[in-house]
Amino acid sequence: MKSPVCDMLGVEFPLFAFSHCRDVVAAVSRAGGFGVLGATTHTPETIEQELKWIDDHVDGKPYGLDVLIPENISTSGEKNVTWNGLETRISAQHRAFTRNLLNKHGIELTTTRVPDNQPQPFDAGLALEVLEASFRHPIRLIANALGVPPKAMIEMGRKHDVPVAALVGAKEHALRQVAAGVDILVVQGTEAGGHCGEVSTMVLVPEVIKAIREIRDVPVLAAGGIMTGRQMAACMAMGAAGVWTGSVWLATVESETSEIFREKMIAASSREAVRSKSRTGKPARQLRSVWTDAWDRDPASPGALPMPLQSIISRDAFDSIDRSALAGNTKARELVSYFVGQGVGLIDSVKSAGTVVQEFKQDFAEAVERMNALVSD
């Protein structure tokens, strides 16, 4: 395809697939798309293992890496913040609310002890170490979410001749990213799963393209609710160079999600993908569940803590929820949830990642043909 990101990254079809699962990343890239591994929970040691596996299974096709280095979290400016140090900042009220919520559904809340020196969630220093380790592999893209990438990250990209992408949810964010020197913008509408803003993809993509046009030519990838090749064609008709997708890969056989969550995805409507602070402390779209309702609607809720404190609460809680649900606790299923976008309403079955890529290609081609027919003689 004649897209600037195809030339920039050596990709056949500009369908970008964000996933925490290496199997999805490799399968998408092998099929002609571009897999992007979410590395937020990794260390330099574990990312080495994951990327070595991808190298061995991607057939030489390009892939990338995504980290999450937030500009604004409650610990901004503090140094050497550890996970266990943050544990002491969580109030007894928040702990009791979490424990009681799980107890009502027959779930025992179990905690995982971490090393005393383990950095806080979303630690910038650790993320940069993970990126540095990743350059020992033939990655073709690095991306950051929740703010302008640190200067060190952009310099790493320049040093290794690897483009740097950044996710944005508003026009003003895009302008800051362009000024900082990013190479690709992922313009993500509110329909998206995970952390997202409030403006729809249909509005945000052309708004950003228009705003940055006079500053610098930066390719835009559209994101948010994109589940089909027809939607991809619509985004590229608006000026996007490709699309960045995530939720659609959660319903693939390779995905890291549980069978229980996939069943809930298939049964869900688009309105059941809600924007809530209950999992990370920042607004993130996820499948509505008893968990989101309790934190957001229960008068007894103490309210979500700011990032990264809420992430510490939810990690052990969701580990306990998932274990209990898989063990056969039907009440625990009511709490099972994960980050997912409004496109969940378009999911009707579980398929292989390769099949999804091929369907995107076919749908895209048919949509382009229909558009061409509208303007032909």
VOGU-3710 file (C-alpha; in Angstrom, 3 decimals, decimal comma):
1> mkspvcdmlg> 0,000/0,000/0,000  1,045/3,578/-0,625  1,094/4,771/2,960  3,962/6,680/4,587  4,072/4,279/7,522  4,443/1,313/5,163  7,632/2,834/3,770  8,817/4,008/7,189  8,380/0,666/8,938  8,553/-1,883/6,135
11> vefplfafsh> 4,992/-3,064/6,698  2,740/-4,491/3,990  -0,654/-3,436/5,361  -0,866/-0,544/7,883  -2,933/-2,423/10,454  -1,229/-2,009/13,838  -2,144/-4,520/16,533  -1,407/-3,607/20,145  -1,353/-6,658/22,404  0,226/-7,834/25,642
21> crdvvaavsr> 0,455/-11,284/24,072  3,533/-12,197/22,029  1,543/-14,798/20,073  -0,803/-12,098/18,757  2,111/-9,810/17,872  3,891/-12,490/15,859  0,727/-13,754/14,138  -0,341/-10,271/13,018  3,081/-9,382/11,654  3,367/-12,711/9,830
31> aggfgvlgat> 0,000/-12,001/8,187  1,160/-8,631/6,844  0,122/-6,276/9,655  2,309/-4,779/12,369  2,260/-6,301/15,856  3,085/-4,086/18,832  3,920/-5,716/22,165  2,657/-3,951/25,282  5,651/-3,945/27,646  4,253/-2,067/30,657
41> thtpetieqe> 4,657/-4,970/33,097  8,024/-6,185/31,823  11,561/-5,961/33,126  14,725/-5,940/30,972  15,056/-9,667/31,676  11,506/-10,636/30,754  11,411/-8,430/27,663  14,535/-10,200/26,442  12,708/-13,514/26,650  9,579/-12,181/24,949
51> lkwiddhvdg> 11,393/-10,503/22,061  13,636/-13,504/21,505  10,478/-15,610/21,125  8,929/-13,104/18,720  12,133/-12,995/16,647  11,942/-16,768/16,309  8,264/-16,753/15,248  7,732/-13,597/13,196  9,393/-14,816/9,977  11,504/-11,672/9,754
61> kpygldvlip> 8,482/-9,379/9,583  8,489/-6,011/11,398  7,072/-5,450/14,876  7,272/-2,863/17,645  7,105/-2,192/21,371  4,789/-0,022/23,478  5,497/1,346/26,963  3,514/3,515/29,329  5,413/6,457/30,847  2,792/8,844/32,240
71> enistsgekn> 3,639/12,519/32,548  1,253/13,046/35,434  0,885/10,586/38,297  0,622/11,108/42,030  4,313/10,333/42,562  5,642/12,737/39,916  8,918/14,291/41,045  9,634/11,636/43,675  12,724/9,468/43,311  13,228/5,778/44,016
81> vtwngletri> 9,571/5,071/44,681  9,021/1,363/45,277  5,913/-0,786/44,998  6,067/-1,721/48,682  6,554/1,913/49,644  3,322/2,792/47,869  1,498/-0,038/49,650  1,775/1,963/52,857  -0,049/4,922/51,274  -3,254/2,995/50,608
91> saqhraftrn> -5,869/3,764/53,228  -7,539/1,154/55,402  -10,869/2,338/53,959  -9,830/1,496/50,382  -8,467/-1,881/51,433  -11,605/-2,742/53,371  -13,875/-1,717/50,490  -11,932/-3,959/48,109  -11,864/-6,920/50,492  -15,571/-6,645/51,315
101> llnkhgielt> -16,523/-6,394/47,639  -14,691/-9,605/46,850  -15,988/-11,364/49,966  -19,581/-10,670/48,865  -18,842/-12,753/45,791  -17,126/-15,615/47,560  -13,604/-14,485/46,676  -10,701/-14,460/49,091  -8,381/-11,537/48,385  -4,820/-12,825/48,205
111> ttrvpdnqpq> -1,804/-10,572/47,895  1,473/-11,098/46,088  4,619/-10,018/47,866  7,050/-8,189/45,615  10,785/-7,572/46,179  11,590/-4,565/48,367  13,369/-2,841/45,491  10,658/-3,387/42,854  9,840/-0,005/41,284  6,367/1,462/41,392
121> pfdaglalev> 3,923/0,677/38,563  4,585/2,738/35,416  8,094/3,652/36,607  9,843/5,758/33,948  13,316/4,521/34,791  12,333/0,882/34,453  10,493/1,582/31,181  13,625/3,164/29,715  15,689/0,143/30,798  13,165/-2,121/29,061
131> leasfrhpir> 13,435/-0,021/25,911  17,216/-0,132/26,000  17,123/-3,922/26,254  14,674/-4,106/23,364  17,132/-2,518/20,953  19,113/-5,747/21,006  16,305/-7,026/18,803  15,133/-5,832/15,344  12,205/-3,757/16,627  10,955/-1,188/14,108
141> lianalgvpp> 8,880/1,102/16,364  8,671/2,265/19,980  5,527/3,924/21,306  4,457/5,685/24,489  1,082/6,452/26,061  -0,185/8,960/28,652  2,001/11,874/27,713  4,949/13,175/25,735  7,729/10,564/25,696  10,722/11,485/27,855
151> kamiemgrkh> 13,526/13,162/25,945  15,660/10,078/26,625  13,140/7,875/24,814  13,120/10,082/21,733  16,927/10,167/21,768  17,002/6,362/21,974  14,859/6,168/18,878  17,135/8,554/16,992  20,253/6,664/18,092  18,903/3,318/16,890
161> dvpvaalvga> 17,059/4,721/13,848  13,730/3,501/15,236  10,680/5,787/14,852  8,961/6,957/18,028  5,159/6,995/18,228  2,935/8,585/20,851  -0,749/8,173/21,682  -2,889/11,300/21,970  -6,520/11,879/22,904  -6,860/15,597/22,193
171> kehalrqvaa> -5,655/18,170/19,651  -3,559/20,050/22,205  -1,805/16,812/23,133  -0,965/16,210/19,480  0,570/19,663/19,113  2,828/19,026/22,128  3,909/15,675/20,729  4,793/17,153/17,346  6,810/19,897/19,048  8,659/17,258/21,074
181> gvdilvvqgt> 9,738/15,466/17,890  7,712/12,254/17,730  7,648/10,512/14,360  4,123/9,031/14,377  0,934/10,088/16,155  -1,587/7,499/17,307  -4,770/9,562/17,494  -7,067/7,684/19,828  -10,744/8,485/20,211  -12,818/7,881/23,299
191> eagghcgevs> -14,192/4,636/21,828  -10,853/2,959/22,563  -10,181/0,429/25,268  -7,797/1,399/28,054  -6,816/4,980/28,816  -8,683/7,365/26,547  -9,987/10,905/26,285  -13,480/12,214/25,618  -13,487/13,056/21,884  -14,678/10,532/19,295
201> tmvlvpevik> -12,366/9,046/16,689  -14,461/10,446/13,828  -13,948/13,984/15,156  -10,462/13,726/16,633  -8,587/12,273/13,648  -9,389/15,056/11,123  -9,059/17,682/13,873  -5,504/16,584/14,658  -4,518/16,216/11,003  -5,699/19,755/10,309
211> aireirdvpv> -3,913/21,146/13,389  -0,489/19,635/12,682  -0,522/20,131/8,892  1,188/23,520/9,014  3,780/22,463/11,609  5,325/19,197/10,457  4,344/16,240/8,300  3,718/13,537/10,910  1,823/10,381/9,879  -1,335/9,743/11,885
221> laaggimtgr> -2,666/6,345/12,878  -6,355/6,382/13,802  -7,404/4,472/16,912  -10,561/3,887/18,906  -13,351/1,417/18,191  -11,803/0,118/14,958  -12,730/-3,522/14,504  -13,143/-3,955/10,727  -11,455/-3,142/7,446  -14,431/-0,956/6,525
231> qmaacmamga> -13,713/1,280/9,495  -10,037/1,268/8,534  -10,907/2,498/5,049  -13,074/5,254/6,548  -10,206/6,419/8,762  -7,784/6,496/5,855  -10,343/8,427/3,813  -10,125/11,065/6,570  -6,359/11,258/6,101  -4,966/8,629/8,456
241> agvwtgsvwl> -1,937/6,649/7,276  -3,209/3,489/8,950  -4,986/2,287/12,081  -3,954/1,251/15,574  -6,156/-1,458/17,066  -6,340/-3,318/20,369  -9,713/-4,673/21,474  -10,283/-6,782/18,371  -7,269/-8,953/19,279  -8,660/-9,806/22,730
251> atvesetsei> -11,162/-12,119/21,050  -8,511/-14,159/19,227  -7,397/-17,664/20,126  -3,863/-16,377/20,741  -4,934/-13,678/23,200  -3,889/-13,593/26,854  -7,503/-13,124/27,979  -9,419/-15,906/29,713  -12,194/-17,906/28,086  -14,577/-16,366/30,621
261> frekmiaass> -13,712/-12,843/29,519  -14,024/-13,779/25,843  -17,502/-15,129/26,525  -18,406/-11,855/28,224  -17,002/-9,910/25,251  -19,152/-11,795/22,773  -22,254/-11,199/24,910  -21,524/-7,499/25,533  -22,982/-4,481/23,764  -20,992/-1,372/22,918
271> reavrsksrt> -22,603/0,482/25,823  -21,060/-1,979/28,262  -17,566/-0,651/27,570  -17,424/2,050/30,229  -14,878/4,730/31,048  -13,815/4,354/34,682  -10,937/5,199/37,032  -11,563/2,041/39,034  -8,688/-0,005/37,596  -5,751/2,420/37,262
281> gkparqlrsv> -6,777/5,735/38,783  -7,055/7,406/35,371  -10,090/7,180/33,051  -9,776/3,907/31,166  -12,420/2,139/29,110  -13,147/-1,406/30,250  -15,938/-3,939/30,318  -18,572/-2,917/32,825  -18,789/-5,281/35,787  -19,693/-5,405/39,438
291> wtdawdrdpa> -16,212/-3,950/40,060  -16,776/-0,795/37,997  -20,300/-0,340/39,328  -19,125/-0,632/42,923  -16,313/1,889/42,624  -18,245/4,346/40,453  -21,844/4,060/41,703  -21,944/2,640/45,216  -22,532/5,453/47,768  -20,166/3,606/50,106
301> spgalpmplq> -17,307/3,736/47,604  -14,273/5,682/48,818  -13,534/6,607/45,201  -10,607/5,509/43,090  -7,141/6,498/44,242  -4,852/8,354/41,821  -2,425/6,476/39,563  -0,412/4,422/40,481  -2,095/3,633/43,833  -5,318/2,303/42,291
311> siisrdafds> -3,278/-0,044/40,102  -1,783/-1,608/43,221  -5,262/-2,225/44,649  -6,654/-3,665/41,431  -3,739/-5,944/40,557  -4,205/-8,281/43,525  -7,983/-7,937/43,321  -8,210/-8,998/39,683  -5,686/-11,798/40,151  -7,953/-13,113/42,906
321> idrsalagnt> -11,108/-12,585/40,817  -9,736/-14,417/37,800  -8,455/-17,359/39,854  -11,781/-17,733/41,594  -13,766/-17,515/38,352  -11,561/-20,088/36,634  -11,990/-22,377/39,645  -15,738/-22,404/39,025  -17,065/-19,609/41,252  -20,016/-18,320/39,225
331> karelvsyfv> -20,365/-15,229/41,426  -16,780/-14,275/40,617  -17,688/-14,085/36,919  -19,709/-10,963/37,706  -16,464/-9,176/38,587  -14,376/-10,417/35,645  -13,371/-7,488/33,448  -10,567/-6,140/31,280  -9,746/-3,093/29,209  -11,888/-3,083/26,057
341> gqgvglidsv> -13,304/-0,454/23,709  -16,799/0,274/22,448  -16,107/-1,863/19,408  -16,777/-4,858/21,668  -20,338/-4,738/20,339  -18,993/-5,889/16,962  -17,368/-9,030/18,398  -19,453/-12,131/17,716  -16,935/-14,972/17,802  -13,356/-15,981/18,627
351> ksagtvvqef> -11,001/-16,260/15,637  -7,296/-16,607/14,994  -5,276/-13,406/14,723  -4,250/-14,303/11,186  -7,891/-14,684/10,186  -8,685/-11,250/11,623  -5,900/-9,675/9,541  -7,190/-11,323/6,377  -10,737/-10,151/7,111  -9,432/-6,608/7,599
361> kqdfaeaver> -7,725/-6,760/4,208  -10,818/-8,085/2,458  -13,180/-5,611/4,115  -10,806/-2,750/3,358  -10,545/-3,670/-0,325  -14,315/-3,993/-0,666  -14,877/-0,638/1,018  -12,387/1,069/-1,294  -14,071/-0,503/-4,305  -17,443/0,816/-3,169
371> mnalvsd> -16,028/4,315/-2,739  -14,367/4,194/-6,137  -17,663/3,117/-7,693  -19,371/6,190/-6,219  -17,048/8,562/-8,063  -16,475/6,612/-11,289  -18,159/7,374/-14,562
//
